[in-house]
């Protein structure tokens, strides 16, 4: 490939991402604000965030936990956030119940479950986790991409849904990463005020 053509292709890759961010900024600002308010209400009441995902979205869940526990862009005390993990931790539980079992064991009323569902569709583990969260009186922040599938039916009135209506998994993960950063920034803004 000619270098100039390759460079144009790379530029287009960036422009496509920027265009998508501009398209969804107004759409996602409301749900991200609601999610940040729910997270701060949970944390200031002594609760914790339980965070889960499947497949490649686990890195986003890890990033959220790290930013909450170790600080985002400003210094502050750590915030309680726990990553729930899948198949590595035990063989005593059916795979579809792995996350739900952890929520049943660790979740307390008033805690908050954050689910990075990406474009995996109706993942039985994640759906079971949301159902168990509701059974334990936890609200849910759900990030999805692609078609909504059964997710709208799985959510309660107190939940916050952040849907990225895009079919390309790469773009959904990019936006979920941006949403994660915006969420952390909004949490810090509420807890610490404007940066001085």
C-alpha positions as CSV (number, residue, x, y, z in Angstrom):
1,X,0.0,0.0,0.0
2,X,1.2,3.5,-0.8
3,X,2.2,5.4,2.3
4,X,-0.1,8.3,1.5
5,X,-3.0,5.9,1.1
6,X,-2.2,4.3,4.4
7,X,-2.0,7.6,6.1
8,X,-5.4,8.6,4.7
9,X,-6.8,5.3,5.9
10,X,-5.5,6.0,9.4
11,X,-6.8,9.5,9.4
12,X,-10.2,8.2,8.4
13,X,-10.1,5.7,11.3
14,X,-9.7,8.7,13.7
15,X,-12.3,10.9,12.0
16,X,-14.8,8.0,12.2
17,X,-14.3,7.8,15.9
18,X,-14.5,11.5,16.4
19,X,-17.7,11.7,14.3
20,X,-19.3,9.0,16.4
21,X,-18.4,10.7,19.7
22,X,-20.0,13.9,18.4
23,X,-23.1,12.0,17.4
24,X,-23.7,10.4,20.8
25,X,-22.5,13.2,23.2
26,X,-26.0,14.6,23.7
27,X,-27.6,11.2,23.9
28,X,-25.2,9.7,26.5
29,X,-24.7,12.8,28.7
30,X,-28.0,12.3,30.5
31,X,-27.5,8.6,31.4
32,X,-23.9,9.1,32.3
33,X,-25.0,12.0,34.7
34,X,-27.6,9.7,36.2
35,X,-25.0,6.9,36.6
36,X,-22.6,9.3,38.3
37,X,-25.3,10.5,40.7
38,X,-26.3,6.9,41.5
39,X,-22.7,6.0,42.1
40,X,-22.0,8.9,44.5
41,X,-25.3,8.2,46.3
42,X,-24.2,4.6,46.8
43,X,-20.7,5.5,47.9
44,X,-21.6,8.3,50.3
45,X,-24.1,6.0,51.9
46,X,-21.4,3.4,52.7
47,X,-22.0,1.1,49.7
48,X,-19.7,-0.3,47.1
49,X,-19.6,-0.8,43.4
50,X,-19.5,-4.4,42.1
51,X,-18.3,-4.4,38.5
52,X,-18.6,-7.1,35.9
53,X,-18.2,-7.8,32.2
54,X,-17.5,-10.7,29.8
55,X,-14.7,-11.3,27.3
56,X,-12.8,-8.2,26.0
57,X,-15.0,-5.9,28.1
58,X,-13.4,-7.2,31.3
59,X,-10.5,-4.7,30.6
60,X,-13.1,-1.8,30.9
61,X,-14.4,-3.2,34.2
62,X,-10.8,-3.5,35.5
63,X,-10.2,0.1,34.4
64,X,-13.2,1.4,36.2
65,X,-12.3,-0.4,39.5
66,X,-8.7,0.8,39.3
67,X,-9.8,4.4,38.7
68,X,-12.2,4.3,41.6
69,X,-9.9,2.6,44.0
70,X,-6.6,4.4,43.1
71,X,-7.9,7.7,41.9
72,X,-8.7,9.0,38.4
73,X,-7.1,12.4,37.6
74,X,-7.0,13.9,41.1
75,X,-5.8,12.6,44.4
76,X,-8.5,11.4,46.7
77,X,-9.1,8.5,49.1
78,X,-9.9,5.2,47.3
79,X,-13.5,4.3,46.6
80,X,-14.8,0.7,47.2
81,X,-15.1,-1.0,43.8
82,X,-14.8,-4.7,43.4
83,X,-14.3,-6.6,40.1
84,X,-16.4,-9.7,39.8
85,X,-14.6,-12.4,37.8
86,X,-15.7,-15.4,35.8
87,X,-14.5,-18.9,35.3
88,X,-11.1,-18.6,36.9
89,X,-12.2,-18.5,40.4
90,X,-14.1,-21.8,41.0
91,X,-15.4,-24.9,39.3
92,X,-18.0,-25.5,42.1
93,X,-20.6,-23.2,40.4
94,X,-22.3,-23.6,37.1
95,X,-20.7,-21.1,34.6
96,X,-24.0,-19.2,34.1
97,X,-24.2,-18.6,37.9
98,X,-20.6,-17.5,38.5
99,X,-21.3,-13.8,38.7
100,X,-24.7,-14.1,40.4
101,X,-23.1,-16.2,43.1
102,X,-20.5,-13.5,43.8
103,X,-23.3,-10.9,44.0
104,X,-25.3,-13.1,46.3
105,X,-22.2,-13.5,48.5
106,X,-20.7,-10.0,48.4
107,X,-23.6,-7.7,47.5
108,X,-25.5,-5.8,50.2
109,X,-28.6,-3.7,49.8
110,X,-27.7,-0.3,48.6
111,X,-24.6,-1.5,46.7
112,X,-24.5,-0.8,42.9
113,X,-23.7,-3.3,40.1
114,X,-22.0,-1.9,37.0
115,X,-22.3,-4.2,34.0
116,X,-20.2,-3.7,30.8
117,X,-22.3,-5.8,28.4
118,X,-20.7,-4.5,25.2
119,X,-22.0,-6.2,22.1
120,X,-22.2,-9.7,23.7
121,X,-26.0,-9.6,23.4
122,X,-28.1,-11.5,25.9
123,X,-25.2,-13.1,27.9
124,X,-26.8,-15.5,30.4
125,X,-24.1,-14.7,33.0
126,X,-24.7,-11.0,32.8
127,X,-28.5,-11.4,32.8
128,X,-28.3,-13.7,35.8
129,X,-26.0,-11.1,37.6
130,X,-28.6,-8.3,37.0
131,X,-31.4,-10.6,38.3
132,X,-29.4,-11.4,41.4
133,X,-28.5,-7.8,41.9
134,X,-32.2,-6.9,41.9
135,X,-33.0,-9.8,44.3
136,X,-30.4,-8.4,46.7
137,X,-31.8,-4.8,46.4
138,X,-28.9,-3.5,44.3
139,X,-29.5,-1.0,41.5
140,X,-27.7,-1.5,38.2
141,X,-25.7,0.7,35.7
142,X,-25.7,-1.2,32.4
143,X,-23.6,-0.3,29.4
144,X,-24.6,-2.0,26.2
145,X,-23.8,-1.9,22.5
146,X,-25.5,-3.1,19.4
147,X,-29.1,-4.4,19.5
148,X,-30.7,-4.2,23.0
149,X,-32.0,-7.8,23.0
150,X,-33.6,-8.7,26.4
151,X,-31.8,-6.0,28.3
152,X,-34.7,-3.5,28.5
153,X,-36.9,-6.2,30.1
154,X,-34.2,-7.1,32.6
155,X,-33.8,-3.6,34.1
156,X,-35.7,-2.1,37.0
157,X,-36.9,1.5,37.4
158,X,-34.0,2.4,39.6
159,X,-31.4,1.2,37.1
160,X,-29.5,3.4,34.6
161,X,-29.0,2.1,31.0
162,X,-26.3,3.6,28.9
163,X,-26.9,2.2,25.4
164,X,-24.5,2.7,22.5
165,X,-26.5,1.9,19.4
166,X,-23.7,0.9,17.2
167,X,-23.0,-2.5,15.7
168,X,-19.2,-2.4,15.5
169,X,-17.7,-3.8,18.7
170,X,-14.5,-1.7,18.4
171,X,-16.5,1.5,18.4
172,X,-18.7,0.4,21.2
173,X,-15.6,-0.4,23.4
174,X,-14.1,3.0,22.5
175,X,-17.3,4.7,23.6
176,X,-17.6,2.6,26.7
177,X,-14.1,3.6,27.6
178,X,-15.0,7.2,27.2
179,X,-18.2,6.7,29.2
180,X,-16.1,5.1,32.0
181,X,-13.8,8.1,32.0
182,X,-16.7,10.6,32.0
183,X,-18.3,8.7,34.8
184,X,-15.1,8.8,36.9
185,X,-14.7,12.5,36.2
186,X,-18.3,13.2,37.2
187,X,-17.9,11.2,40.4
188,X,-14.8,13.1,41.3
189,X,-16.5,16.4,40.5
190,X,-19.4,15.6,42.9
191,X,-17.0,14.4,45.7
192,X,-14.2,17.0,45.3
193,X,-15.8,19.9,43.5
194,X,-14.2,21.8,40.6
195,X,-10.5,21.2,40.1
196,X,-8.5,24.2,41.4
